[in-house]
Every structure is written in C-alpha cells, then in structure tokens.
Amino acid sequence: MPLWQELPLLLIVAFCLAVLVRTFLVQAFFIPSGSMEERLQVGDRVLVNKIVYDVRQPERGEIVVFRGTDNWAPESRVDANAGFFAKLGHTVGDLVGVSQPGEKDFIKRVVGLPGDIVACCDAGGRVTVNGFPLDEPYVTDNSPIDAPPSPKECRSRRFGPITVEQGQMFVMGDHRLVSQDSRCQGQVPIENVIGRAFTIVWPSRHWSGLGVPATFSQVPRPIAAGSEHPPLRREPTGGVAELVVTVPILVSSTFTARSRRIRRGRGRRLLA
C-alpha cells in the first residue's frame, strides 16, 4: 500500500494493541502523591501487571494498585469543570493507559494478608507481622512514635494489633509520615486489586524494577487456624513485560517487512 494508506492502518493497529494490552495485560499508572516516596516519586509512571493475581494471591511486600473502599479519601482529584477536549484527551489516555488515575485508585505496599496480625511498634519502633519485626530501609520518613493514635488520621506510628480479615489485605505507604493507609482508613478487599506494580518506566532516570524486600520472606505464617496462605513464590522476571514489549514489535516488524517486500516486488515488475 502507499504510505498515505499504510500509515493510518499502522496507527489503528497500534491503538488497538495498546487498548488490548491496557485492558488485559499491563497498564501504566501515574503516581499522583508522595505516599510511596522515596521509592516512587510524584510524576513517576509505573507498569502494572493485571493478570498475575488471576493465578495467585498478592504477597506481602508487593506494591499493588487497587480501588479504595468508601472509607478511603481520594489522593487525586478529577477536575469536574474540565472542557470537552480535556475530557476527550483523558478518555483516550485512559484507553491506552497513560492518563492520571481516578479518585479511588491507590498504590501501596502489602504488609498483611488474611489471618496476619499487624501491629506497631516493637522495642525498636518497627512494624511487626505475626510478631516478626520488619526491616524497612525503604521507609525514609516515618511517623512520630510519640504521637497519639487517631482513628481517622495516620499521624502516629503506633497502631494495632490488627488481625487481617479473610478476603482482605493490610496496606501501607512507604512515606509513613504523609501516607493515609490501612492504619486509619481500613483494610482493602483483595478483589479490589487492579494489579502489581513491577517496574518504573518514566522518567528514564528512575527506571528500575519494584521487587519484594527480603524481610517479608522471613515473616512466619499466621497462627489462626484455617487462615494460612502459601509462602512467597518468586515469579520469573520478564514474563508478561517481555511479552508486552515483544508483541507490538513483532507486529510492527511484520507490517514493515511485508510492506517492503510488496514495494520491492512492484519495483521489480515495473523495471521488467
């Protein structure tokens, strides 16, 4: 096909692939607040694996994106007075996974799972899960230990002990001083999880993977009968991310190669 016909076709194919990938495999999310600093900065974009929890449950230490319940106060606000083109751009951006999150989309770290007993603090001021104190070097700005606990504000480091209910998870932000999380807003249904954040893709200087800190692999299983969940299972690196990156490249390469062959074939026939 001539370029003026091929280019729109390639754009349509690319858009459809982006929508399919965003809907079923991987979606990019914008970090709207500082609740996960220093690991995630405001304005960072992370890739979220949307199918990993179709085959297993979230694990402690993973960073997940989820929809908050009615108890959760929004971290980002949607402009209700935005114009038509702004709303159109937001809709298109949401289709391909590059828009800002909705008011009820949150990103936090999983600390407790069903049956776990989460509390703070031990003698060293650390969070404990089933009595095991977590070593959390990623927490660089913690809440004050001497502030009194508040049921609606996460101003104090002290809370609990809290037993995580069945079908729920206990999540916390890394920036404990400003994060509003399960300490004061309640537990989150596991079914509300959108996916696992596994890498930072933008800006390029922040590009890195989002692994699970080693301290979580040492947490003992919950004591409550019938509430045990499987131990940590390390999924292979790459996997879906490689698939997502490879498929569009292969499709694009196929279209490009086919187009070149057709052009060369037409050229040879014209010369003959």
BELSULHU-V907487 format. One record per backbone hydrogen bond with DSSP energy under -0.5 kcal/mol. NH is the residue of the N-H (numbers start at 0). CO is the residue of the C=O. Records with the same first field share a line. If there is no record, write none. Layout:
NH=CO, CO
This chain:
4=1
5=1
6=2
8=4
9=5
10=6
11=7
12=8
13=9
14=10
15=11
16=12
17=13
18=14
19=15
20=16
21=17
22=18
23=19
24=19, 20
25=20
26=47
28=45
29=98
30=43
31=29
36=33
38=35
39=35
42=30
43=40
44=201
45=28
46=198
47=26
48=46, 195
49=24, 47
53=50
54=51
55=51
60=109
61=58
63=61, 107
64=194
65=105
66=191
67=65, 103
71=68
72=70
74=102
79=77
81=78
86=82
87=83
88=84
89=85
90=86
91=87
92=88
93=89
94=90
95=91
96=92
97=92
98=92
104=101
105=65, 103
107=63
108=171
109=61
110=169
111=169
114=163
115=112
117=115, 161
118=127
119=158
120=125
121=125
124=121
127=118
128=131
129=116
130=116
131=128
132=130
133=126
135=133
136=134
138=135
139=137
143=154
146=143
149=152
154=152
156=143
158=119
161=117
163=115, 161
167=164
168=187
169=111
170=168
171=108
174=34
175=173
176=140
177=174
178=174
180=178
181=170
183=180
184=180
185=181
187=168
189=166
191=188
192=189
193=64
194=64
195=48
196=62
197=46, 195
198=46
199=207
200=44, 198
201=44
205=202
206=203
207=199
209=197
210=208
212=210
215=212
216=213
217=214
218=215
226=223
233=231
234=232
238=236
240=237
242=238
243=239
244=240
245=241
246=242
247=243
248=244
249=245
250=246
251=247
252=248
253=249
254=250
255=251
256=252
257=253
258=254
259=255
260=256
261=257
262=258
263=259
264=260
265=261
266=262
267=263
268=264
269=265
270=266
271=267
